[in-house]
Amino acid sequence: MKHPLLPRLLLLGLLLAGAGARADSGEDAAQDDWCATIARRLHSVSLAQCRKLDLAPPGARSNNGHALMVGDIAPAAKPVASGGSARAKAPRVLVIGGIHGDELTSASIVFRWLQWMDDPEASRYHWRVIPVANPDGLLADPPQRANANGVDLNRNFPTPDWERDAHSYWAKRTDRDPRRYPGDSAGSEIETRWLNEQIEDFQPDVIVSIHAPYSLLDYDGPARQPRRFGHLNLNRLGVYPGSLGNYGGLHKNMPVITIELPHATVMPPLREQKEIWQDMLTWMRRNIASQTRS
């Protein structure tokens, strides 16, 4: 039986936004190779489960040649009143997992959420989902926080304070921790530029970024802050030069929710995963309104 999510699921690469059905069997092979590689590393994600997501062939790739995959899940089309020049569209939610490659659960839980996005409460949103933003880090042996160039992608976004503060912050506050190296310049990394292009193209009403292992909820941006998702309580950590919270929440004025799972390699119990998911949907329903777009 075909998964009910598939009729509305389009997973695509950067250069294939809006792509339709596969052109040939080579695309099936690309999906199978990507899913097999990810499933070998993420033991909570099976090959069969990944294949059900109907991945399109990749466009953008990491430094090590791994696909940077992204999926769009849009609500079913509704009739539009005649005579109008603009209409309300579903709120747009960008979900990003695996920015830090050694935080395996941050990618695994996104695959779990993809199975729930056809539920009535979730289907009111237009989702763009990036399960693995740093495949080179995830697939390193052992997995590593940084990308293949040794850059912490969550310190590499082009925030206004990057040139002035990124390297001094790294030196003084982290004692030049190589796991937190911000890069030679803002936006120097393929993955960071690609994520930025996704933000610019999609124009999300909220960004949800998954991390581990601090077991908390962080928030930056203009909407009313959430207090609790499941067992994760709000603990605002502040922003860093080049961080996504700084870039999206402060610079772009987009709400950015950062979910820090309790463990980097052990998934929360299913009950806790569902509590986080349901509380997030409730917060979005109350705080993220439909936008009127022409």
Phi, psi and omega in degrees: 000131182288139180298136183296344180286334191298321182302337181246013184254123175234108175258131192216162173266174185306319185270004186237032179301129181081013182294151180259225184289163180296146179274327182200178184292341177299328178291323175298319179296321178298317177297313183297319180297315181296313181296318180297319180295315181292318182296328178294330181270320182261097187292342177275357178246116181274157177299317180297319180297316180296318181298328180296342181282354172057057184292137173276163180296151185286156172249280179288149179226155178285178178301325180271008174086012178276143183293140171259098189263146181216145181234144175246129177233106186252150176297158176299143181296142177242151179301143180254133180299139181288151175088356181266147178262349180217158179214154178286134177244158182300143174303145185255127183240121176258121180249128183234122175243157170068031173297322174259119190293338180271004176259075190298324182294334181293335174271319183301319184291333177293321176297323177294316180299325179302332179284343184255359187283355175266358177295151185306317182294321181283333187284000175280351184252156168263113184261139164239124192236127176242098184292322186226097182279341182229070183297327180296320177292317181298320187267002174294162180236102359282169177303146183229153181297315186277173177275190184296336178271004181076025182253133173284109184298333180275016169231012189246359179290148186281069177284154183300335182267005188297307185301321184282322195242340192301312184283325177292321177298315180300318182288316188274322186267337181243001182056041179057040177302118182297338178290343184241022180296126187278355182102168179285333179206160179297134179067027183288341190260143178307314185294320179295315179298320179295317176298319178297320178295324176296318178296315181295320181289316187276330183050064185292151173275341174204143175248132176243116182246128185256134178222183174198159014237035192274357173054059180204176178239128178241159184206141173218140176132185192274335184284169178296130185291145174286154180258330186196133169241111184060232180269004182268117181265150179296131175212092186288117186268350185087176183247162181235154174303125178085003181278156179294322177299320177293311185293309183281311187287319183263309185287314182269351180059038176251135176301129177236115175262127175249117179260118177256106178289160185290332184224146181279337185236354180240119181292146173298155174306152183304322180301317180291323176301316181293323178296317177299313181299311183293319179294324177296316178298320179297316178298318181295320180298326183274338191235345182244105186271158171298145180254146174265118183234143180282000000 
